Amino acid sequence: MGCLFAFIVFVVTVQSGFAQEAKPVLKIEARLFESLTGKFSEDVLAPDAAGLGNVIIGENASSSTMVIVRIDATPPLPANAKLRLVAKETPTRNAIGNTRVKLRQLLDSTVTVPSTAAGNRTTYVGFWLPQTGCTSVALKAYLSAGGSGSVSASATLDFICYE
């Protein structure tokens, strides 16, 4: 079975609004839900993670992904903070030139950051992506706190299935 090493780029963009010393930092993690065991994989976006080729088959077969956005904020976020995650399929070499492949938006969800963030400097928010595994997925997280501006982070899940 071939292995593809994922090339992952994390980009963090800060837009004006948060005080210079108080800009939150976002980090995107992703864990595959292993259908045969009911367990989650290690973070597949980590620098030392294995490739994401043929994840839909084998003993750790997966067709769903839990995306976790870690928010590090000093001071803690205000109660009105919102986190939005957008997940869209992106063309892979299997899909390029194939007009039969329709790229999907898997998720566009906005949630209120849990109230636990008001007392903590680190908070985690999870998002479920169903039907993943053969097409790359672009992830973009946006954190906003009312009139305080916003920050964002992005990553790519480089899924691919070999023929």
Helices and strands as residue ranges (DSSP letters): E 11-14, G 20-22, E 25-34, E 39-43, E 62-72, E 81-89, E 105-112, G 115-118, E 122-130, E 137-145, G 146-148, E 150-157
